[in-house]
């Protein structure tokens, strides 16, 4: 998008023409090289080592939905960072958690946040939750070329649907295929273990405090069996990031609150190392 050479200081003509309310469409037309999926990789030999984010979980409860993630990022068999943020607010009523190639994932989240803000400014209203989920699917699909080269991004999207009056969860595959999940979901390297934990502990009638404890338990179980997932680090005071989304909007659980939950879970594991046991019926 070259600057207007005749009127210095004015915006280029592309910014002044009426068009789509989608910032992604605008960028695709006028600056496609700025999209993460359109950047080619130089020739390389051997496996590509990149920082990867791991386990994300989501679960519905009586008043909405929670989205949570551990803090570990890995690069091969090495722990790249112990305190990565993998769960982000998308807007006032939704959040996105990222698993996969960290650099591309974070860039995609920032573009998604901008996409939703741009739509709201142009249209004067908030995009529906269904629309947000579809926009994210299109972004993931645009990264398919990079995914085929080993740089995949697999997010988990959750939000409160103002029209339906309930929390909803959406999962994706690397090609942008979208699935609405019922009750709970997980993605990332520890997702199998986290999902097994959620199957035993989740109930739709749980309170906010109870559901926060449940997702921390699920991340603890994932860390117990998956080396790429980091459990609560009580020594370094590194705890999972948990977002609670209700009809009042999105709220990140404070470090003081989550530290109390993490310590309570840890104390419980000293008595029951495998975690709480579901009743046999």
Secondary structure, 3 states (H helix, E strand, C coil): CCCCCCCCCCCCHHHCCCCCCCHHHHHHHHCHHHCHHHCCCCCCCCCCCCCEECCEEEEEECCEEEEEECCCEEECCEEEECCCCCEEEEECCEEEEEEEEHHHHHHHHHHHHHHHHHHHHHHCCCCCHHHHHHHHHHHHHHCHHHHHCCCCEEEEEEEEECCCCEEEEEEECCCCCEEEECCEEEECCCHHHHHHHHHHHCCCCCCHHHHHHHHHHHHHHHHHHCCCCCCCECCCCECCEEEEEECCEEEECCHHHHHHHHHHHHHHHHHCCCCCCCCCC
